[in-house]
Amino acid sequence: MAIGGDVLLEVSGVWKSFEGHPVLRGLDMHVTAHQVTALIGASGSGKSTLLRCINALIPVDAGDIVLDGSIAITAIDADIDQIRRTVGIVFQSFNLFPHMSVLDNIALAPRKVLGQTRDQATDSALQLLDRFGLRSKSGEYPDRLSGGQAQRVAIMRALAMQPQLMLFDEITSALDPLLVDEVLDVVRELKQSGLTIVMATHEMQFASEVADQVCFVREGIVWERGAPQDLFMSPQREETQQFLARMHR
């Protein structure tokens, strides 16, 4: 179970295979509202696949994912538009529209999906740019941004949809090490604002700092979970100990 509070997201017995190869093997996980859950584990363990299943980008083979006790993400008749409005996701690649300015990248989805007017979407986008210190870049195109700036814009684009839950999939792994902190500062700010976050990350120090719950994913299941001070300082399972020892070499 998640640690304290109300469960916002419940993942129960989720299986997912690709070309006969099982990636998720009956994974269970609970995410508490207004907390940060960090997913750690080796590449190929299933972290990214899990995030894509939560956002309904890929269908599960079996199991259930339920948001806020009522939104059945895995239901056959699930409202995909509602899910995408409620669950934001940001990937390691920025996926910004290259032919659109920073401002238009952020304002597009609220206009098209939320039905905001151009003025409403623009005002909200400018507020986000002010909030994260990129107002001066509002008229720039993505190819004029640093990697850190582009990733911050990608996060703002997801935030513009006012999601209940934000998913981050290794959002610093494609960045120059010097640019990592400016993106992680955004996550710190979002945690302070009370947004519920699930993030797959290889940044162990950062996970220990911001996460309320850490889940070690191995072979498509949550192998071990706990508060960061417990899981990082005194992991109970040998496989967790070995993974953390490799990460700290």
C-alpha positions in Angstrom: 0.0 0.0 0.0 1.0 3.6 -0.4 2.1 5.4 2.6 -0.7 7.3 4.4 -3.4 9.5 3.0 -6.0 8.8 0.3 -5.2 6.6 -2.6 -5.5 8.5 -5.9 -4.3 5.7 -8.2 -4.6 2.0 -7.8 -2.8 -0.4 -10.1 -3.9 -4.0 -9.6 -2.5 -7.1 -11.3 -1.4 -5.4 -14.5 0.1 -7.6 -17.2 1.5 -6.3 -20.5 3.5 -8.2 -23.1 5.1 -7.2 -26.4 5.5 -9.9 -29.1 5.0 -12.6 -26.5 7.5 -11.1 -24.1 6.0 -10.1 -20.7 7.1 -6.7 -19.5 4.6 -6.2 -16.7 3.8 -9.4 -14.7 0.8 -8.7 -12.5 2.2 -5.4 -11.1 0.4 -3.9 -8.1 0.9 -0.3 -6.9 -1.0 2.3 -4.9 -0.3 6.0 -5.3 -1.3 8.5 -2.5 -2.8 11.8 -3.4 -0.5 14.9 -3.2 2.6 12.7 -2.8 5.5 11.8 -5.0 6.1 8.1 -5.9 9.5 7.3 -7.5 9.9 4.2 -9.7 13.5 3.0 -9.7 15.0 -0.1 -11.4 17.1 -1.2 -14.2 16.3 -0.3 -17.8 13.8 -2.8 -19.2 12.3 -3.5 -15.8 8.9 -2.1 -16.9 8.8 1.4 -15.5 8.2 3.2 -18.7 5.6 0.7 -19.8 3.8 1.1 -16.6 3.6 4.9 -17.1 2.3 4.5 -20.6 -0.4 2.1 -19.3 -1.4 4.6 -16.6 -1.8 7.3 -19.3 -3.7 4.8 -21.6 -1.1 5.2 -24.3 -0.9 1.5 -24.5 -3.6 -1.0 -23.4 -3.0 -3.6 -20.7 -3.4 -7.3 -21.3 -4.9 -7.9 -17.9 -5.5 -6.1 -14.6 -7.0 -2.8 -13.6 -5.9 0.8 -13.3 -8.3 3.1 -11.5 -7.9 6.8 -10.8 -9.6 8.6 -8.0 -11.8 5.6 -7.3 -14.0 6.2 -10.3 -12.0 6.6 -13.6 -11.3 3.1 -14.9 -8.4 3.7 -17.2 -8.3 0.0 -18.3 -12.0 -0.3 -19.0 -13.0 -1.3 -22.6 -15.2 1.8 -22.8 -12.8 4.2 -21.1 -13.0 7.8 -22.0 -9.5 8.4 -23.4 -10.0 12.2 -23.7 -10.9 12.3 -20.0 -7.9 10.2 -19.0 -5.6 12.5 -21.0 -7.1 15.6 -19.4 -6.6 14.1 -15.9 -3.2 12.3 -16.3 -0.3 14.3 -17.8 2.9 12.6 -19.0 6.3 14.0 -19.9 8.9 11.9 -21.6 12.7 12.1 -21.8 12.4 13.4 -25.4 10.6 16.8 -25.3 8.2 16.2 -28.3 7.6 19.9 -28.7 6.0 21.0 -32.0 9.0 22.5 -33.9 6.9 24.8 -36.1 5.2 26.4 -33.1 6.5 29.0 -30.6 6.9 28.1 -26.9 3.7 30.0 -26.1 1.7 28.2 -28.8 3.1 24.8 -27.7 1.7 25.3 -24.2 -1.6 26.9 -25.2 -2.6 24.5 -28.0 -4.1 21.6 -26.0 -6.1 23.8 -23.6 -7.8 25.4 -26.7 -8.3 22.1 -28.5 -9.2 19.8 -25.6 -10.4 22.0 -22.8 -12.3 24.5 -25.1 -10.5 27.5 -23.7 -10.5 30.7 -25.9 -7.3 31.9 -27.4 -7.0 34.6 -24.8 -7.7 32.2 -21.9 -5.2 29.7 -23.1 -2.6 32.4 -23.8 -3.1 34.0 -20.3 -2.7 30.6 -18.6 0.4 29.8 -20.7 2.0 33.1 -19.8 1.3 32.4 -16.1 3.1 29.1 -16.4 6.0 30.7 -18.2 6.2 33.3 -15.4 6.0 30.6 -12.7 8.9 28.7 -14.1 11.1 31.6 -15.3 10.7 31.3 -19.1 8.5 34.3 -20.0 11.3 35.7 -22.1 11.3 32.6 -24.3 7.6 32.7 -25.1 8.1 33.7 -28.7 11.1 31.4 -29.4 10.9 28.1 -31.3 12.0 24.8 -29.7 15.2 24.7 -31.7 16.4 27.9 -30.0 16.0 26.4 -26.5 18.6 24.5 -24.4 17.6 21.0 -23.5 16.7 22.0 -20.0 14.5 24.9 -21.2 12.8 22.5 -23.7 12.1 20.0 -21.0 10.6 22.7 -18.8 8.4 23.8 -21.6 7.3 20.2 -22.1 6.4 20.0 -18.4 4.4 23.3 -18.7 2.6 22.0 -21.7 1.4 19.1 -19.6 0.5 21.3 -16.7 -1.6 23.5 -18.9 -4.2 20.7 -18.9 -4.5 21.0 -15.1 -4.0 17.3 -14.5 -4.7 15.5 -11.2 -1.8 13.2 -11.8 1.6 13.9 -13.5 3.8 11.2 -14.8 7.5 11.8 -15.5 9.4 9.2 -17.6 13.2 9.7 -17.0 12.8 13.4 -17.8 16.5 14.2 -17.1 18.1 11.3 -18.9 18.6 13.1 -22.2 20.0 16.2 -20.7 23.5 17.5 -20.3 24.4 17.0 -16.5 24.7 20.7 -16.1 21.0 21.2 -17.1 19.6 18.5 -14.9 19.1 20.6 -11.8 16.9 23.2 -13.5 14.5 20.5 -14.5 14.6 18.9 -11.1 13.8 22.3 -9.5 10.5 22.2 -11.4 9.6 18.9 -9.9 10.5 20.2 -6.5 8.2 23.1 -7.0 5.4 20.9 -8.2 5.8 18.7 -5.1 5.5 21.8 -2.9 2.3 22.7 -4.8 0.7 19.4 -3.8 0.5 17.8 -7.3 0.5 14.0 -7.3 3.5 12.7 -9.2 4.7 9.3 -10.3 8.2 9.5 -11.8 10.6 6.9 -13.2 14.1 8.0 -12.5 17.7 7.0 -12.2 18.4 10.1 -10.1 18.7 8.2 -6.7 19.7 11.3 -4.7 16.8 13.2 -6.1 14.4 10.4 -5.4 15.5 10.1 -1.8 15.0 13.9 -1.5 11.5 14.4 -3.0 9.7 11.1 -3.0 7.3 10.0 -0.3 7.2 6.5 -1.6 9.9 4.6 -3.6 9.0 1.5 -5.6 11.8 -0.8 -6.9 10.6 -2.3 -10.1 12.2 -5.6 -11.2 11.0 -8.1 -13.9 7.7 -6.3 -14.3 6.6 -6.2 -10.6 7.1 -3.9 -7.7 9.8 -5.9 -6.0 10.1 -3.7 -2.9 8.5 -0.4 -1.8 8.8 1.9 1.1 9.6 5.4 2.4 12.9 6.6 0.8 14.8 6.6 4.1 13.8 3.0 4.6 14.3 1.6 1.1 17.6 3.5 0.4 19.2 3.0 3.8 18.0 -0.5 4.7 16.4 -2.4 1.8 15.0 -5.7 2.8 15.4 -7.7 -0.4 18.8 -8.9 -1.7 17.9 -7.8 -5.3 17.2 -4.2 -4.1 20.5 -4.2 -2.2 22.4 -5.3 -5.3 20.6 -2.7 -7.5 21.4 0.2 -5.2 25.0 -1.0 -4.8 25.4 -0.9 -8.6 23.9 2.6 -8.8 26.3 4.0 -6.2 29.5 2.7 -7.7 
